[in-house]
Amino acid sequence: MTGDIIELFVWMWIIATAAFVPLGYFIYKYTQKNGKPFGETEPHGDSQSFVNDLAESAIHFVKSRMAKK
């Protein structure tokens, strides 16, 4: 009986540790570099991207096909 409780307690600690390690890592990184968790990052949409260019060309293609009908 006591062995089962100790085993359950150990498993709960292992699961809790695995669940909260990412949160602890994020808090650790956030407290570095003046509150920027991953250093200097660009705001979304300011940089060119192959995927964005491809999506824009696909949208333009569909709009041009719809305009011809």
N, CA, C and O of each residue as an XYZ file, in Angstrom:
276
protein
N       0.822     -1.192      0.000
C       0.000      0.000      0.000
C       0.864      1.253      0.000
O       0.659      2.155     -0.812
N       1.839      1.308      0.921
C       2.702      2.479      0.997
C       3.564      2.596     -0.254
O       3.842      3.703     -0.715
N       3.985      1.472     -0.800
C       4.798      1.490     -2.019
C       4.028      2.050     -3.200
O       4.594      2.734     -4.052
N       2.718      1.754     -3.250
C       1.886      2.274     -4.329
C       1.749      3.793     -4.240
O       1.782      4.485     -5.258
N       1.598      4.300     -3.039
C       1.473      5.749     -2.851
C       2.769      6.448     -3.240
O       2.742      7.490     -3.894
N       3.891      5.883     -2.845
C       5.189      6.480     -3.191
C       5.404      6.434     -4.702
O       5.895      7.396     -5.293
N       5.040      5.325     -5.316
C       5.186      5.214     -6.764
C       4.294      6.237     -7.474
O       4.732      6.873     -8.433
N       3.065      6.400     -7.022
C       2.156      7.390     -7.586
C       2.722      8.798     -7.415
O       2.657      9.614     -8.334
N       3.272      9.078     -6.248
C       3.866     10.381     -5.980
C       5.030     10.660     -6.934
O       5.159     11.769     -7.454
N       5.864      9.667     -7.159
C       7.002      9.835     -8.083
C       6.503     10.086     -9.497
O       6.993     10.987    -10.178
N       5.530      9.293     -9.943
C       4.996      9.496    -11.293
C       4.350     10.871    -11.444
O       4.476     11.497    -12.496
N       3.666     11.345    -10.416
C       3.066     12.684    -10.482
C       4.143     13.756    -10.609
O       3.968     14.720    -11.355
N       5.256     13.601     -9.891
C       6.354     14.556     -9.998
C       6.973     14.532    -11.391
O       7.310     15.584    -11.935
N       7.126     13.354    -11.969
C       7.696     13.255    -13.316
C       6.783     13.926    -14.339
O       7.253     14.668    -15.201
N       5.486     13.667    -14.244
C       4.536     14.270    -15.179
C       4.471     15.781    -14.993
O       4.444     16.518    -15.978
N       4.445     16.254    -13.754
C       4.397     17.696    -13.493
C       5.660     18.385    -13.995
O       5.591     19.483    -14.547
N       6.808     17.748    -13.809
C       8.059     18.324    -14.294
C       8.045     18.430    -15.811
O       8.437     19.458    -16.364
N       7.596     17.379    -16.488
C       7.535     17.403    -17.950
C       6.544     18.456    -18.448
O       6.751     19.046    -19.508
N       5.484     18.692    -17.702
C       4.471     19.651    -18.120
C       4.935     21.095    -17.933
O       4.597     21.960    -18.741
N       5.699     21.364    -16.885
C       6.036     22.744    -16.577
C       7.439     23.172    -16.988
O       7.783     24.345    -16.837
N       8.249     22.271    -17.495
C       9.582     22.653    -17.968
C       9.514     23.664    -19.110
O      10.281     24.626    -19.085
N       8.633     23.504    -20.125
C       8.567     24.531    -21.180
C       8.189     25.910    -20.644
O       8.717     26.921    -21.106
N       7.286     25.954    -19.680
C       6.912     27.236    -19.085
C       8.091     27.861    -18.349
O       8.338     29.061    -18.468
N       8.810     27.054    -17.598
C       9.985     27.566    -16.899
C      11.050     28.060    -17.857
O      11.693     29.078    -17.602
N      11.240     27.347    -18.958
C      12.224     27.782    -19.962
C      11.813     29.115    -20.572
O      12.654     29.994    -20.759
N      10.516     29.277    -20.888
C      10.050     30.534    -21.461
C      10.231     31.679    -20.473
O      10.667     32.763    -20.862
N       9.911     31.461    -19.224
C      10.093     32.511    -18.212
C      11.573     32.859    -18.082
O      11.928     34.032    -17.963
N      12.428     31.855    -18.104
C      13.874     32.086    -18.029
C      14.351     32.919    -19.216
O      15.114     33.868    -19.034
N      13.911     32.577    -20.433
C      14.327     33.328    -21.612
C      13.713     34.722    -21.622
O      14.341     35.666    -22.104
N      12.495     34.869    -21.098
C      11.823     36.160    -21.102
C      12.514     37.151    -20.175
O      12.495     38.355    -20.432
N      13.118     36.663    -19.108
C      13.778     37.568    -18.180
C      15.142     38.015    -18.697
O      15.764     38.888    -18.093
N      15.616     37.448    -19.785
C      16.875     37.863    -20.387
C      16.609     38.885    -21.488
O      15.479     39.010    -21.959
N      17.617     39.597    -21.889
C      17.599     40.490    -23.051
C      16.465     41.499    -22.996
O      15.722     41.640    -23.967
N      16.316     42.194    -21.895
C      15.354     43.283    -21.744
C      13.914     42.862    -22.020
O      13.156     43.612    -22.635
N      13.544     41.701    -21.582
C      12.161     41.264    -21.717
C      11.791     40.732    -23.077
O      10.615     40.474    -23.332
N      12.752     40.559    -23.958
C      12.462     39.973    -25.265
C      12.895     38.515    -25.215
O      14.091     38.227    -25.164
N      11.936     37.592    -25.228
C      12.278     36.204    -24.939
C      13.234     35.566    -25.936
O      14.009     34.688    -25.558
N      13.203     35.971    -27.172
C      14.053     35.332    -28.167
C      14.898     36.354    -28.920
O      15.216     36.151    -30.091
N      15.263     37.444    -28.260
C      16.113     38.446    -28.881
C      15.330     39.350    -29.805
O      14.111     39.471    -29.686
N      16.023     39.976    -30.715
C      15.382     40.873    -31.670
C      14.664     40.059    -32.736
O      15.266     39.211    -33.395
N      13.401     40.319    -32.896
C      12.632     39.655    -33.936
C      11.939     40.717    -34.776
O      11.622     41.800    -34.284
N      11.708     40.403    -36.035
C      11.014     41.340    -36.908
C       9.515     41.217    -36.687
O       9.007     40.126    -36.426
N       8.807     42.338    -36.792
C       7.344     42.251    -36.732
C       6.821     41.441    -37.913
O       7.423     41.430    -38.986
N       5.726     40.783    -37.711
C       5.164     39.924    -38.756
C       4.770     40.768    -39.971
O       4.134     41.813    -39.833
N       5.149     40.310    -41.138
C       4.738     40.957    -42.372
C       5.757     41.923    -42.936
O       5.562     42.416    -44.047
N       6.827     42.217    -42.232
C       7.800     43.173    -42.739
C       8.840     42.544    -43.654
O       9.471     43.254    -44.437
N       9.030     41.265    -43.578
C      10.058     40.622    -44.376
C       9.426     39.861    -45.537
O       8.285     39.407    -45.447
N      10.174     39.728    -46.622
C       9.712     38.977    -47.778
C       9.754     37.492    -47.467
O      10.641     37.013    -46.761
N       8.791     36.778    -48.001
C       8.717     35.350    -47.760
C       8.268     34.666    -49.046
O       7.393     35.163    -49.754
N       8.879     33.522    -49.336
C       8.494     32.760    -50.522
C       7.031     32.333    -50.440
O       6.315     32.370    -51.440
N       6.593     31.930    -49.263
C       5.215     31.480    -49.084
C       4.244     32.636    -49.293
O       3.214     32.458    -49.943
N       4.551     33.824    -48.754
C       3.685     34.978    -48.952
C       3.630     35.374    -50.417
O       2.558     35.689    -50.934
N       4.773     35.362    -51.092
C       4.797     35.700    -52.518
C       3.983     34.706    -53.327
O       3.255     35.093    -54.240
N       4.102     33.425    -52.997
C       3.350     32.385    -53.693
C       1.846     32.558    -53.460
O       1.051     32.408    -54.388
N       1.462     32.870    -52.231
C       0.045     33.077    -51.920
C      -0.496     34.303    -52.645
O      -1.614     34.271    -53.158
N       0.276     35.376    -52.695
C      -0.162     36.581    -53.393
C      -0.324     36.325    -54.881
O      -1.285     36.799    -55.487
N       0.599     35.584    -55.478
C       0.474     35.289    -56.903
C      -0.726     34.376    -57.168
O      -1.401     34.533    -58.185
N      -1.000     33.437    -56.280
C      -2.172     32.568    -56.440
C      -3.460     33.371    -56.336
O      -4.388     33.157    -57.117
N      -3.526     34.284    -55.391
C      -4.718     35.128    -55.236
C      -4.898     36.003    -56.468
O      -6.014     36.143    -56.969
N      -3.820     36.590    -56.957
C      -3.896     37.421    -58.156
C      -4.360     36.593    -59.353
O      -5.158     37.074    -60.158
N      -3.875     35.360    -59.485
C      -4.273     34.468    -60.572
C      -5.764     34.167    -60.510
O      -6.458     34.230    -61.525
N      -6.255     33.840    -59.322
C      -7.684     33.522    -59.174
C      -8.538     34.744    -59.465
O      -9.574     34.627    -60.119
N      -8.123     35.918    -58.990
C      -8.894     37.139    -59.232
C      -8.918     37.463    -60.722
O      -9.947     37.899    -61.238
N      -7.801     37.257    -61.423
C      -7.782     37.551    -62.855
C      -8.659     36.574    -63.625
O      -9.303     36.966    -64.598
N      -8.697     35.309    -63.212
C      -9.563     34.326    -63.863
C     -11.043     34.634    -63.605
O     -11.882     34.461    -64.488
N     -11.349     35.085    -62.400
C     -12.740     35.417    -62.083
C     -13.189     36.681    -62.816
O     -14.363     36.804    -63.166
N     -12.282     37.609    -63.049
C     -12.622     38.852    -63.736
C     -12.901     38.608    -65.219
O     -13.673     39.348    -65.828
N     -12.294     37.595    -65.798
C     -12.496     37.297    -67.217
C     -13.858     36.677    -67.488
O     -14.351     36.757    -68.613
N     -14.472     36.065    -66.497
C     -15.770     35.404    -66.704
C     -16.896     36.372    -66.809
O     -18.045     35.966    -66.984
